[in-house]
Amino acid sequence: MKKGKNANFIKSVSIMLGIVMLVPMLGGCSRKKPESEQLIQVYYVNSSETGVISQDYELTADINDTNAAIKELVEVLGQMPDRMQYEAPMSGDIHLIGYSLNDRLLTMNFSPNYNNLGRTLEVLDRAAIVRTFTQLDDIDYVSFQIEGTPITDHYGNVIGNMSADTFIYNAGNEINTYEKVELKLYFASEDGKKLIPVYRSVVYNSNIAMEKLAVEQVISGPNTDIAYPTVSKNTKVRSISSKDGVCYIDFDSEFLTQMGSVSAETAIYSIVNTVTELPNINKVAFSVNGESAFTFMDYLISGSYERNLDIVETQ
């Protein structure tokens, strides 16, 4: 193997929580254009496997020839750099089977050996690869596959498309920073027509988005006999992001599974009311397998949804 196996227990725990891994402070989250149009930042994992380091690299291919630039960067990221404190994220047993670029999404398909990476190292490698390729003007997102199947996190959730901003900058903090938060979650009443609020204290890694944390808590179920689940526990969050007060959630098709007598309205607003409890979210927009308009229990779901307190059962 190209990397050491001495990652400590604490680093492994952070990945088990399905977090978005932090990387060292390298400037603002926006792309920084180097002085030379051919000069970009190539990202590597540091030798202690705690963060990602960048190094100037001047492309020999025309930076405007995206296919040529991708091919060159694949080779660069597969070669160990001169500096011993850097580790190339695509070297050793990590074999790239192929890649494709469609609609500004670069899809990278790896061999099964990708599964041999430790959880901490896998996220750092992924951060280095995504941040390198998204500097090209024609690439906004990168997705990872293993023999054609999208990669998943520790909980089996499809990780989905990643942008440069997926990976949080952090200056000198520990990888594991845990906080405790009380969430107000909404689950179904016994007849499935109303919502019941349930308060839950959660210890979580501070690098995970609160929107994702809240949605996954709804999926996990109420953990009480006064309320009932609204969403199948097998539901996977394919991606989640927020912009201008709207939280965009893309589920897999398991989300369409009806839970007992729970109505479509109850299921939808269990998510909406939960997420809009967060101070920065006013609306929620749903999609299933990337489709923003879909049929859910004979109802057409499209657009964004605001909080609905009329459906909440009065105590």
MARDRENVEX-10570 format. One line per 4 residues: their letters; for each residue z, x, y of N, C-alpha, C. Coordinates in Angstrom, 2 decimals, padded with zeros to 5 digits. Layout:
<recs>
A = Z/X/Y/Z/X/Y/Z/X/Y | ...
</recs>
This chain:
<recs>
MKKG = 000.00/000.85/-001.20/000.00/000.00/000.00/000.00/000.88/001.24 | -000.58/000.34/002.34/-000.68/001.15/003.56/000.62/001.17/004.33 | 001.51/000.17/004.14/002.70/000.08/004.96/003.94/000.27/004.09 | 005.05/000.65/004.73/006.29/000.80/004.01/006.88/-000.53/003.63
KNAN = 007.74/-000.52/002.65/008.35/-001.76/002.17/009.80/-001.86/002.61 | 010.16/-001.12/003.69/011.55/-001.06/004.09/011.88/-002.00/005.23 | 011.06/-003.03/005.44/011.38/-004.01/006.48/012.72/-004.63/006.14 | 013.64/-004.64/007.11/014.98/-005.12/006.80/015.03/-006.63/006.68
FIKS = 016.19/-007.09/006.21/016.34/-008.52/005.92/016.20/-009.37/007.17 | 016.70/-008.86/008.28/016.67/-009.67/009.50/015.25/-009.97/009.92 | 014.37/-008.97/009.82/012.97/-009.21/010.19/012.35/-010.26/009.29 | 012.70/-010.25/008.02/012.11/-011.22/007.10/012.55/-012.62/007.42
VSIM = 013.83/-012.78/007.84/014.33/-014.12/008.14/013.56/-014.75/009.28 | 013.19/-013.93/010.27/012.46/-014.49/011.42/011.14/-015.10/011.01 | 010.45/-014.49/010.05/009.18/-015.04/009.61/009.41/-016.27/008.75 | 010.49/-016.31/007.99/010.77/-017.46/007.14/010.94/-018.72/007.96
LGIV = 011.30/-018.58/009.23/011.41/-019.74/010.10/010.07/-020.15/010.67 | 009.00/-019.47/010.27/007.66/-019.85/010.72/007.45/-019.61/012.19 | 008.04/-018.54/012.75/007.96/-018.34/014.18/006.65/-017.73/014.58 | 006.39/-017.79/015.87/005.32/-017.02/016.48/005.96/-015.72/016.90
MLVP = 005.48/-014.61/016.36/006.15/-013.33/016.55/005.96/-012.79/017.96 | 007.02/-012.18/018.47/006.92/-011.54/019.77/006.21/-010.20/019.66 | 005.66/-009.73/020.76/005.07/-008.41/020.83/005.56/-007.74/022.09 | 005.46/-006.41/022.22/005.97/-005.72/023.39/005.23/-006.11/024.65
MLGG = 005.93/-005.94/025.79/005.33/-006.28/027.07/004.20/-005.32/027.40 | 003.01/-005.89/027.55/001.83/-005.08/027.84/001.13/-005.58/029.09 | 001.84/-006.35/029.89/001.23/-006.96/031.07/001.38/-008.44/030.98 | 000.64/-009.20/031.81/000.69/-010.65/031.81/-000.01/-011.20/030.61
CSRK = 000.17/-012.53/030.38/-000.44/-013.16/029.22/-001.93/-013.35/029.39 | -002.43/-013.29/030.60/-003.87/-013.42/030.81/-004.56/-012.12/030.46 | -005.86/-012.23/030.16/-006.61/-011.02/029.81/-006.75/-010.11/031.03 | -006.54/-008.84/030.82/-006.69/-007.88/031.90/-007.96/-007.10/031.67
KPES = -008.90/-007.22/032.59/-010.20/-006.58/032.44/-010.09/-005.09/032.77 | -010.39/-004.19/031.87/-010.35/-002.77/032.17/-011.39/-002.41/033.22 | -011.23/-001.24/033.83/-012.16/-000.82/034.88/-013.57/-000.70/034.33 | -013.73/-000.09/033.16/-015.03/000.01/032.54/-015.31/-001.27/031.77
EQLI = -016.52/-001.81/031.94/-016.86/-003.05/031.24/-016.91/-002.84/029.73 | -017.04/-001.59/029.29/-017.08/-001.28/027.86/-015.70/-000.96/027.30 | -014.70/-000.87/028.17/-013.37/-000.46/027.76/-012.50/-001.68/027.48 | -011.92/-001.74/026.28/-011.02/-002.83/025.94/-009.74/-002.24/025.35
QVYY = -008.77/-003.10/025.09/-007.54/-002.69/024.44/-007.64/-003.02/022.95 | -007.42/-002.01/022.12/-007.33/-002.22/020.68/-005.85/-002.21/020.31 | -005.43/-003.20/019.54/-004.02/-003.37/019.23/-003.70/-002.87/017.82 | -002.58/-002.18/017.73/-002.08/-001.66/016.46/-000.62/-002.08/016.28
VNSS = -000.12/-001.98/015.05/001.29/-002.21/014.77/002.04/-000.89/014.90 | 003.20/-000.90/015.55/003.95/000.36/015.65/004.53/000.74/014.30 | 004.85/002.00/014.16/005.25/002.52/012.85/006.55/001.93/012.35 | 007.41/001.43/013.26/008.66/000.81/012.83/008.47/-000.65/012.45
ETGV = 007.22/-001.14/012.63/006.86/-002.51/012.26/007.75/-003.54/012.95 | 007.93/-003.31/014.27/008.71/-004.24/015.08/007.90/-004.82/016.24 | 006.70/-004.31/016.45/005.91/-004.78/017.58/004.48/-004.30/017.51 | 003.74/-004.62/018.55/002.32/-004.29/018.63/002.08/-003.40/019.85
ISQD = 001.24/-002.39/019.66/000.94/-001.40/020.70/-000.55/-001.44/020.98 | -000.93/-001.23/022.24/-002.35/-001.22/022.58/-002.80/000.19/022.94 | -004.10/000.41/022.76/-004.70/001.69/023.08/-006.09/001.45/023.65 | -006.42/002.18/024.71/-007.76/002.03/025.30/-008.83/002.42/024.28
YELT = -009.90/001.64/024.28/-011.03/001.96/023.40/-012.31/001.58/024.12 | -013.26/002.51/024.14/-014.55/002.24/024.77/-015.58/001.92/023.69 | -016.09/000.71/023.74/-017.08/000.27/022.76/-018.37/001.08/022.89 | -018.94/001.45/021.76/-020.27/002.06/021.78/-021.35/000.98/021.78
ADIN = -021.04/-000.16/021.15/-021.96/-001.30/021.20/-021.86/-001.96/022.56 | -022.90/-002.65/022.96/-022.89/-003.40/024.21/-021.85/-004.51/024.10 | -020.89/-004.55/025.03/-019.83/-005.54/024.96/-020.37/-006.96/025.07 | -021.57/-007.11/025.62/-022.20/-008.42/025.73/-022.93/-008.82/024.45
DTNA = -023.09/-007.89/023.53/-023.65/-008.18/022.21/-022.46/-008.45/021.29 | -022.03/-009.71/021.26/-020.78/-010.05/020.59/-020.78/-009.67/019.12 | -021.86/-009.93/018.41/-021.91/-009.62/016.99/-021.76/-008.13/016.73 | -022.42/-007.33/017.55/-022.30/-005.88/017.40/-020.90/-005.40/017.73
AIKE = -020.30/-006.01/018.77/-018.94/-005.64/019.17/-017.93/-006.01/018.08 | -018.10/-007.17/017.48/-017.21/-007.59/016.38/-017.30/-006.60/015.23 | -018.52/-006.26/014.85/-018.72/-005.34/013.73/-018.04/-004.00/014.00 | -018.18/-003.50/015.23/-017.56/-002.23/015.56/-016.04/-002.32/015.54
LVEV = -015.49/-003.40/016.08/-014.04/-003.54/016.12/-013.45/-003.74/014.72 | -014.19/-004.37/013.84/-013.73/-004.49/012.46/-013.56/-003.10/011.85 | -014.51/-002.23/012.12/-014.41/-000.86/011.61/-013.24/-000.11/012.24 | -013.06/-000.29/013.54/-011.98/000.40/014.25/-010.62/-000.04/013.72
LGQM = -010.44/-001.34/013.55/-009.15/-001.86/013.09/-008.90/-001.57/011.61 | -009.91/-001.08/010.91/-009.75/-000.70/009.52/-009.48/000.77/009.32 | -009.44/001.54/010.42/-009.21/002.98/010.33/-007.88/003.33/010.96 | -007.11/004.16/010.29/-005.83/004.59/010.84/-006.09/005.45/012.08
PDRM = -005.41/005.16/013.20/-005.63/005.92/014.44/-005.05/007.32/014.36 | -005.42/008.14/015.34/-004.94/009.52/015.37/-003.43/009.57/015.57 | -002.90/008.66/016.36/-001.47/008.69/016.63/-000.70/008.18/015.42 | 000.22/008.98/014.94/000.94/008.67/013.71/001.85/007.46/013.87
QYEA = 002.24/007.13/015.13/003.15/006.01/015.33/002.43/004.66/015.34 | 001.11/004.68/015.12/000.33/003.45/015.08/-000.14/003.16/013.65 | -000.24/001.88/013.31/-000.78/001.47/012.02/-001.91/000.49/012.25 | -003.06/000.75/011.64/-004.22/-000.13/011.81/-003.99/-001.43/011.04
PMSG = -004.20/-002.59/011.67/-003.87/-003.87/011.03/-004.80/-004.30/009.91 | -005.97/-003.64/009.77/-006.91/-004.04/008.72/-007.24/-002.88/007.80 | -006.30/-001.97/007.64/-006.53/-000.80/006.78/-005.83/-000.97/005.44 | -005.97/-000.01/004.56/-005.31/-000.04/003.27/-005.87/-001.13/002.37
DIHL = -004.98/-001.94/001.81/-005.38/-002.97/000.85/-005.88/-004.26/001.51 | -005.89/-004.27/002.83/-006.31/-005.49/003.54/-007.82/-005.47/003.69 | -008.51/-006.20/002.82/-009.97/-006.18/002.80/-010.54/-007.44/003.45 | -011.43/-007.23/004.40/-012.11/-008.36/005.05/-013.36/-008.67/004.24
IGYS = -013.41/-009.88/003.67/-014.57/-010.28/002.88/-015.75/-010.58/003.78 | -015.48/-011.23/004.90/-016.55/-011.58/005.84/-015.98/-012.31/007.04 | -016.84/-012.60/008.00/-016.41/-013.32/009.19/-017.58/-014.12/009.73 | -017.26/-015.10/010.57/-018.29/-015.91/011.21/-017.82/-016.31/012.60
LNDR = -018.77/-016.53/013.50/-018.45/-016.92/014.87/-019.20/-018.20/015.19 | -018.43/-019.27/015.46/-019.03/-020.55/015.81/-018.20/-021.21/016.91 | -018.88/-021.64/017.97/-018.21/-022.36/019.06/-016.98/-021.62/019.56 | -017.12/-020.31/019.76/-016.08/-019.46/020.34/-014.88/-019.27/019.41
LLTM = -015.04/-019.64/018.15/-014.00/-019.43/017.14/-014.47/-018.39/016.14 | -013.73/-017.29/016.04/-014.01/-016.25/015.06/-013.15/-016.52/013.83 | -013.81/-016.77/012.70/-013.11/-017.01/011.44/-013.20/-015.77/010.59 | -012.05/-015.25/010.18/-011.99/-014.02/009.39/-011.48/-014.36/007.99
NFSP = -012.24/-013.94/006.97/-011.94/-014.28/005.59/-011.52/-013.03/004.82 | -010.27/-013.02/004.35/-009.72/-011.84/003.70/-009.63/-012.02/002.18 | -009.48/-010.91/001.50/-009.29/-010.93/000.04/-007.86/-011.35/-000.28 | -007.57/-011.69/-001.55/-006.21/-012.11/-001.93/-005.13/-011.07/-001.65
NYNN = -005.50/-009.79/-001.50/-004.49/-008.78/-001.20/-003.75/-009.04/000.11 | -004.35/-009.87/000.95/-003.69/-010.22/002.21/-002.31/-010.84/001.94 | -002.18/-011.52/000.82/-000.91/-012.17/000.47/000.19/-011.16/000.15 | -000.18/-009.90/-000.05/000.81/-008.89/-000.39/001.57/-008.37/000.82
LGRT = 001.12/-008.73/002.02/001.81/-008.29/003.22/003.17/-008.95/003.31 | 004.16/-008.20/003.76/005.46/-008.80/004.04/005.33/-009.76/005.21 | 006.25/-010.70/005.32/006.11/-011.76/006.32/006.12/-011.23/007.74 | 007.02/-010.28/008.03/007.06/-009.71/009.37/005.77/-008.97/009.67
LEVL = 005.35/-008.13/008.75/004.15/-007.31/008.96/002.91/-008.19/009.08 | 002.85/-009.26/008.32/001.68/-010.14/008.38/001.49/-010.72/009.77 | 002.59/-011.17/010.39/002.48/-011.74/011.73/002.09/-010.68/012.76 | 002.64/-009.48/012.63/002.29/-008.41/013.56/000.83/-007.99/013.40
DRAA = 000.36/-007.87/012.16/-001.05/-007.56/011.92/-001.94/-008.64/012.55 | -001.53/-009.88/012.34/-002.32/-011.00/012.86/-002.34/-010.97/014.39 | -001.20/-010.67/015.00/-001.14/-010.58/016.46/-002.08/-009.50/016.98 | -002.08/-008.34/016.31/-002.93/-007.23/016.74/-004.41/-007.60/016.64
IVRT = -004.78/-008.26/015.56/-006.19/-008.64/015.35/-006.63/-009.67/016.37 | -005.81/-010.71/016.55/-006.18/-011.79/017.48/-006.29/-011.28/018.91 | -005.32/-010.47/019.33/-005.35/-009.99/020.71/-006.51/-009.03/020.95 | -006.93/-008.32/019.93/-008.08/-007.43/020.08/-009.36/-008.22/020.26
FTQL = -009.63/-009.16/019.36/-010.92/-009.84/019.37/-011.06/-010.86/020.50 | -009.97/-011.46/020.93/-010.09/-012.48/021.99/-010.36/-011.87/023.36 | -010.44/-010.56/023.44/-010.88/-009.94/024.70/-012.38/-010.09/024.91 | -013.12/-010.31/023.83/-014.56/-010.51/023.96/-014.82/-011.87/024.58
DDID = -015.74/-011.93/025.52/-015.95/-013.15/026.30/-016.35/-014.35/025.46 | -017.00/-014.12/024.33/-017.47/-015.23/023.50/-016.44/-015.69/022.45 | -015.23/-015.12/022.49/-014.21/-015.48/021.51/-012.95/-015.96/022.22 | -012.61/-017.23/022.00/-011.38/-017.79/022.54/-010.30/-017.90/021.47
YVSF = -010.72/-018.11/020.22/-009.77/-018.32/019.14/-010.18/-017.54/017.90 | -009.17/-017.22/017.08/-009.40/-016.56/015.79/-008.64/-017.34/014.73 | -009.28/-017.58/013.59/-008.58/-018.19/012.46/-008.68/-017.27/011.26 | -007.68/-017.34/010.38/-007.60/-016.48/009.21/-007.73/-017.32/007.94
QIEG = -008.47/-016.78/006.98/-008.60/-017.41/005.68/-008.41/-016.36/004.58 | -008.04/-016.85/003.40/-007.98/-016.01/002.21/-008.91/-016.64/001.19 | -010.00/-015.96/000.92/-011.05/-016.47/000.04/-011.45/-017.90/000.42 | -011.61/-018.11/001.72/-012.10/-019.40/002.22/-011.05/-020.45/002.46
TPIT = -009.79/-020.17/002.12/-008.71/-021.13/002.33/-007.86/-020.69/003.52 | -007.61/-021.58/004.50/-006.81/-021.21/005.67/-005.43/-020.71/005.28 | -004.95/-019.71/005.98/-003.62/-019.18/005.68/-002.56/-020.17/006.14 | -001.39/-020.07/005.53/-000.27/-020.96/005.84/000.98/-020.14/006.15
DHYG = 001.95/-020.80/006.79/003.21/-020.13/007.05/004.14/-020.30/005.84 | 005.40/-019.90/006.02/006.36/-019.91/004.90/006.58/-021.31/004.35 | 006.38/-022.32/005.20/006.62/-023.70/004.78/005.36/-024.37/004.23 | 004.27/-023.61/004.17/003.03/-024.18/003.67/002.19/-024.85/004.72
NVIG = 002.59/-024.75/006.00/001.82/-025.34/007.09/000.62/-024.46/007.43 | -000.56/-025.07/007.56/-001.74/-024.32/007.97/-001.51/-023.78/009.38 | -001.74/-022.49/009.58/-001.46/-021.87/010.86/-002.50/-022.26/011.91 | -003.76/-022.39/011.51/-004.78/-022.89/012.44/-005.33/-021.82/013.36
NMSA = -006.01/-022.28/014.42/-006.66/-021.37/015.36/-005.64/-020.72/016.27 | -005.83/-019.45/016.53/-004.90/-018.69/017.38/-005.63/-018.08/018.56 | -004.99/-018.15/019.72/-005.52/-017.49/020.92/-004.62/-016.30/021.25 | -004.99/-015.56/022.28/-004.17/-014.42/022.68/-002.76/-014.87/023.06
DTFI = -002.64/-016.05/023.67/-001.35/-016.52/024.14/-000.49/-017.09/023.03 | -001.02/-017.16/021.81/-000.22/-017.63/020.69/000.95/-016.69/020.45 | 000.77/-015.42/020.77/001.78/-014.41/020.48/002.53/-014.07/021.76 | 003.82/-014.31/021.73/004.65/-014.25/022.92/004.94/-012.81/023.30
YNAG = 004.82/-012.52/024.61/005.24/-011.21/025.10/006.74/-011.19/025.26 | 007.34/-010.04/025.01/008.77/-009.91/025.16/009.07/-008.44/025.40 | 009.93/-008.16/026.33/010.23/-006.77/026.68/011.57/-006.35/026.11 | 011.53/-005.67/024.98/012.72/-005.01/024.46/013.72/-005.88/023.76
NEIN = 013.47/-007.16/023.55/014.42/-008.00/022.85/014.32/-007.82/021.35 | 015.36/-008.23/020.65/015.33/-008.18/019.20/014.34/-009.23/018.69 | 013.77/-008.99/017.51/012.87/-009.95/016.91/013.60/-011.26/016.63 | 014.85/-011.16/016.18/015.59/-012.37/015.85/016.50/-012.75/017.00
TYEK = 016.16/-013.82/017.71/016.99/-014.37/018.77/017.17/-015.83/018.46 | 018.38/-016.20/018.04/018.61/-017.57/017.60/019.40/-018.34/018.64 | 019.05/-019.60/018.79/019.74/-020.48/019.72/020.03/-021.79/019.01 | 020.97/-022.52/019.57/021.32/-023.83/019.03/020.90/-024.90/020.02
VELK = 020.27/-025.95/019.53/019.81/-027.02/020.41/020.10/-028.36/019.74 | 020.37/-029.36/020.55/020.54/-030.72/020.02/019.29/-031.51/020.34 | 018.65/-032.02/019.32/017.42/-032.78/019.46/017.70/-034.26/019.27 | 016.97/-035.08/020.02/017.03/-036.53/019.83/015.75/-036.92/019.10
LYFA = 015.91/-037.29/017.84/014.79/-037.61/016.98/014.74/-039.12/016.75 | 013.55/-039.61/016.47/013.39/-041.03/016.23/012.84/-041.28/014.83 | 013.54/-042.16/014.08/013.12/-042.54/012.74/013.06/-044.06/012.64 | 012.63/-044.56/011.49/012.38/-045.99/011.34/013.65/-046.76/010.97
SEDG = 013.65/-048.03/011.40/014.68/-048.96/010.94/014.35/-049.38/009.51 | 015.24/-050.14/008.90/015.05/-050.50/007.50/013.78/-051.31/007.27 | 013.43/-052.19/008.24/012.22/-053.00/008.08/010.96/-052.28/008.54 | 011.12/-051.06/009.09/009.96/-050.26/009.48/009.30/-050.66/010.77
KKLI = 009.93/-051.58/011.54/009.30/-052.09/012.75/009.94/-051.57/014.04 | 011.07/-050.92/013.92/011.78/-050.40/015.09/012.13/-048.93/014.88 | 012.51/-048.29/015.96/012.93/-046.89/015.89/014.43/-046.78/016.12 | 015.03/-045.85/015.42/016.45/-045.57/015.57/016.62/-044.12/015.99
PVYR = 017.29/-043.86/017.12/017.50/-042.46/017.53/018.55/-041.77/016.67 | 018.27/-040.55/016.30/019.20/-039.73/015.52/019.34/-038.40/016.22 | 020.58/-037.98/016.44/020.83/-036.70/017.10/021.06/-035.63/016.04 | 020.44/-034.48/016.24/020.56/-033.41/015.25/020.69/-032.06/015.95
SVVY = 021.69/-031.29/015.54/021.85/-029.93/016.04/021.07/-028.98/015.15 | 020.27/-028.14/015.75/019.40/-027.23/015.01/019.58/-025.81/015.53 | 019.82/-024.88/014.64/019.80/-023.46/015.00/018.40/-022.95/014.71 | 017.75/-022.41/015.73/016.34/-022.06/015.59/016.05/-020.73/016.25
NSNI = 014.92/-020.15/015.88/014.48/-018.91/016.51/013.86/-019.24/017.86 | 014.29/-018.56/018.90/013.89/-018.91/020.26/012.42/-018.68/020.53 | 011.71/-018.05/019.60/010.28/-017.81/019.80/009.40/-018.96/019.31 | 009.98/-019.94/018.64/009.19/-021.08/018.19/009.12/-022.10/019.31
AMEK = 007.97/-022.72/019.48/007.80/-023.74/020.51/008.68/-024.94/020.19 | 009.34/-025.46/021.22/010.23/-026.59/021.01/009.47/-027.81/020.50 | 008.23/-027.99/020.93/007.43/-029.12/020.47/007.24/-029.05/018.95 | 006.93/-027.87/018.46/006.73/-027.68/017.02/008.04/-027.92/016.28
LAVE = 009.13/-027.40/016.82/010.43/-027.59/016.19/010.76/-029.07/016.07 | 010.55/-029.83/017.16/010.88/-031.25/017.15/010.03/-032.03/016.15 | 008.73/-031.75/016.12/007.84/-032.46/015.20/008.21/-032.15/013.75 | 008.50/-030.90/013.46/008.84/-030.54/012.08/010.16/-031.16/011.65
QVIS = 011.07/-031.40/012.60/012.32/-032.07/012.27/012.08/-033.53/011.93 | 011.13/-034.17/012.62/010.78/-035.55/012.27/010.17/-035.60/010.87 | 009.28/-034.67/010.59/008.64/-034.63/009.28/009.67/-034.43/008.16 | 010.69/-033.65/008.44/011.70/-033.35/007.40/012.54/-034.56/007.03
GPNT = 012.55/-035.60/007.88/013.27/-036.82/007.54/014.60/-036.95/008.27 | 015.23/-038.13/008.17/016.41/-038.42/008.99/017.73/-037.82/008.52 | 017.90/-037.52/007.24/019.16/-036.97/006.72/020.35/-037.89/007.00 | 020.10/-039.19/007.01/021.15/-040.17/007.22/020.71/-041.48/006.57
DIAY = 021.68/-042.32/006.21/021.33/-043.58/005.55/021.16/-044.73/006.54 | 021.23/-044.43/007.84/021.04/-045.48/008.84/019.60/-045.53/009.35 | 018.79/-044.59/008.93/017.40/-044.54/009.39/016.52/-044.08/008.24 | 015.21/-044.27/008.41/014.27/-044.02/007.32/013.11/-043.15/007.83
PTVS = 012.51/-042.36/006.94/011.42/-041.47/007.36/010.20/-042.25/007.84 | 009.50/-041.68/008.80/008.28/-042.30/009.34/007.02/-041.57/008.93 | 007.18/-040.32/008.51/006.04/-039.46/008.18/006.29/-038.80/006.84 | 005.26/-038.68/006.04/005.38/-038.01/004.75/005.89/-036.58/004.91
KNTK = 006.81/-036.19/004.05/007.33/-034.83/004.10/006.26/-033.79/003.76 | 005.17/-034.22/003.18/004.08/-033.30/002.84/003.12/-033.08/004.01 | 003.37/-033.75/005.13/002.50/-033.60/006.29/002.58/-032.18/006.83 | 001.43/-031.62/007.16/001.37/-030.27/007.72/000.88/-030.35/009.18
VRSI = 001.53/-029.59/010.03/001.07/-029.44/011.41/000.05/-028.32/011.44 | -001.20/-028.66/011.65/-002.26/-027.65/011.64/-002.23/-026.83/012.92 | -001.93/-027.46/014.03/-001.80/-026.75/015.30/-001.05/-027.63/016.27 | -000.43/-027.01/017.26/000.28/-027.76/018.30/000.25/-026.93/019.58
SSKD = -000.05/-027.60/020.68/-000.11/-026.90/021.97/000.18/-027.91/023.07 | 000.54/-027.40/024.24/000.86/-028.27/025.37/000.16/-027.78/026.63 | -000.31/-028.73/027.43/-000.96/-028.41/028.69/-000.82/-029.58/029.64 | -000.39/-029.29/030.86/-000.26/-030.30/031.91/000.56/-031.50/031.46
GVCY = 001.64/-031.25/030.73/002.53/-032.31/030.32/002.09/-033.08/029.10 | 000.97/-032.70/028.49/000.48/-033.38/027.30/000.63/-032.44/026.10 | 001.24/-032.95/025.03/001.38/-032.18/023.79/000.28/-032.62/022.83 | -000.53/-031.67/022.39/-001.64/-031.95/021.47/-001.22/-031.51/020.06
IDFD = -001.22/-032.46/019.13/-000.78/-032.17/017.77/-001.91/-032.50/016.80 | -002.26/-031.54/015.98/-003.28/-031.75/014.95/-002.61/-031.70/013.59 | -002.64/-032.83/012.86/-002.05/-032.92/011.53/-003.13/-032.81/010.46 | -002.68/-032.56/009.24/-003.61/-032.68/008.12/-003.65/-034.15/007.69
SEFL = -004.48/-034.47/006.69/-004.70/-035.86/006.30/-003.47/-036.52/005.69 | -002.48/-035.74/005.29/-001.26/-036.32/004.72/-000.52/-037.19/005.75 | -000.77/-036.92/007.02/-000.15/-037.71/008.09/-000.54/-039.18/007.99 | -001.68/-039.48/007.39/-002.18/-040.85/007.29/-001.48/-041.66/006.20
TQMG = -000.63/-041.01/005.40/000.08/-041.70/004.33/001.14/-042.62/004.91 | 001.09/-043.90/004.55/002.09/-044.85/005.04/003.39/-044.70/004.26 | 004.50/-044.72/004.98/005.82/-044.59/004.36/006.43/-045.97/004.19 | 006.35/-046.51/003.00/006.94/-047.80/002.72/006.42/-048.89/003.64
SVSA = 007.35/-049.59/004.30/006.97/-050.68/005.20/006.85/-050.23/006.66 | 006.89/-048.94/006.89/006.82/-048.42/008.26/005.46/-048.75/008.87 | 005.47/-049.36/010.06/004.23/-049.74/010.72/003.58/-048.53/011.38 | 002.30/-048.66/011.71/001.59/-047.59/012.40/002.24/-047.30/013.74
ETAI = 002.61/-048.34/014.46/003.25/-048.17/015.77/004.55/-047.40/015.64 | 005.35/-047.73/014.64/006.62/-047.04/014.45/006.39/-045.56/014.12 | 005.44/-045.28/013.26/005.16/-043.89/012.88/004.68/-043.08/014.08 | 003.74/-043.66/014.84/003.19/-042.95/015.99/004.27/-042.67/017.03
YSIV = 005.06/-043.70/017.35/006.05/-043.52/018.42/007.29/-042.78/017.96 | 007.47/-042.61/016.66/008.55/-041.72/016.23/008.26/-040.29/016.68 | 006.98/-039.93/016.64/006.57/-038.61/017.13/006.55/-038.58/018.65 | 005.93/-039.57/019.26/005.78/-039.61/020.72/007.14/-039.60/021.40
NTVT = 008.02/-040.50/020.99/009.33/-040.59/021.64/010.17/-039.34/021.43 | 010.03/-038.72/020.27/010.77/-037.48/020.00/010.28/-036.36/020.90 | 008.97/-036.16/020.95/008.42/-035.02/021.70/008.60/-035.23/023.21 | 008.48/-036.46/023.69/008.63/-036.70/025.13/010.09/-036.64/025.58
ELPN = 011.02/-036.47/024.64/012.40/-036.16/025.03/012.49/-034.77/025.64 | 011.53/-033.92/025.33/011.51/-032.57/025.89/011.12/-032.65/027.37 | 011.74/-031.85/028.21/011.55/-032.00/029.67/010.14/-031.73/030.17 | 009.35/-030.96/029.44/008.02/-030.59/029.92/006.91/-031.46/029.35
INKV = 007.24/-032.48/028.54/006.22/-033.29/027.88/006.31/-034.74/028.34 | 005.19/-035.29/028.79/005.12/-036.68/029.23/004.28/-037.55/028.29 | 003.34/-036.93/027.59/002.45/-037.68/026.70/002.18/-036.85/025.44 | 001.70/-037.55/024.40/001.34/-036.89/023.15/-000.05/-037.36/022.73
AFSV = -000.90/-036.44/022.37/-002.24/-036.75/021.86/-002.32/-036.28/020.41 | -002.85/-037.14/019.54/-002.91/-036.85/018.11/-004.33/-036.52/017.67 | -004.42/-035.74/016.61/-005.68/-035.55/015.90/-005.34/-035.29/014.44 | -006.30/-035.58/013.57/-006.14/-035.32/012.14/-007.33/-034.50/011.67
NGES = -007.05/-033.32/011.16/-008.10/-032.39/010.74/-009.11/-032.16/011.86 | -008.61/-032.08/013.08/-009.45/-031.79/014.23/-010.12/-033.00/014.85 | -010.01/-034.19/014.23/-010.64/-035.40/014.75/-009.67/-036.10/015.69 | -010.03/-036.21/016.98/-009.13/-036.79/017.98/-009.12/-038.31/017.97
AFTF = -010.05/-038.93/017.27/-010.05/-040.39/017.09/-010.10/-040.65/015.59 | -009.13/-041.41/015.09/-009.06/-041.65/013.65/-008.39/-042.99/013.39 | -008.59/-043.50/012.19/-008.00/-044.78/011.79/-006.70/-044.53/011.04 | -005.66/-045.21/011.49/-004.33/-045.05/010.90/-003.78/-046.45/010.59
MDYL = -003.74/-046.81/009.31/-003.29/-048.15/008.91/-004.07/-049.24/009.66 | -005.36/-049.13/009.70/-006.26/-050.09/010.34/-006.20/-050.08/011.86 | -005.48/-049.12/012.44/-005.43/-048.98/013.90/-006.23/-047.75/014.31 | -006.97/-047.87/015.39/-007.70/-046.73/015.93/-006.76/-045.94/016.83
ISGS = -006.54/-044.70/016.49/-005.69/-043.82/017.29/-006.58/-042.87/018.08 | -006.45/-042.89/019.39/-007.23/-041.99/020.25/-006.54/-041.88/021.60 | -006.85/-040.84/022.32/-006.25/-040.63/023.64/-004.82/-040.15/023.54 | -004.07/-040.27/024.62/-002.69/-039.81/024.66/-001.74/-041.00/024.79
YERN = -000.51/-040.81/024.34/000.48/-041.88/024.27/001.74/-041.49/025.03 | 002.25/-042.43/025.85/003.49/-042.21/026.57/004.66/-042.79/025.78 | 005.85/-042.42/026.20/007.06/-042.92/025.55/007.11/-044.45/025.55 | 007.59/-045.01/024.47/007.72/-046.46/024.34/009.16/-046.76/023.93
LDIV = 009.97/-047.20/024.88/011.37/-047.49/024.58/011.57/-048.92/024.11 | 010.53/-049.75/024.26/010.64/-051.15/023.80/010.77/-051.23/022.29 | 010.25/-050.21/021.60/010.27/-050.23/020.14/011.58/-049.66/019.59 | 012.43/-049.15/020.46/013.70/-048.57/020.02/014.73/-049.67/019.82
ETQ = 015.37/-049.68/018.68/016.38/-050.67/018.34/017.62/-050.46/019.19 | 018.11/-051.51/019.82/019.31/-051.41/020.63/020.52/-051.33/019.74 | 021.43/-050.46/020.12/022.63/-050.23/019.29/023.74/-051.22/019.65
</recs>
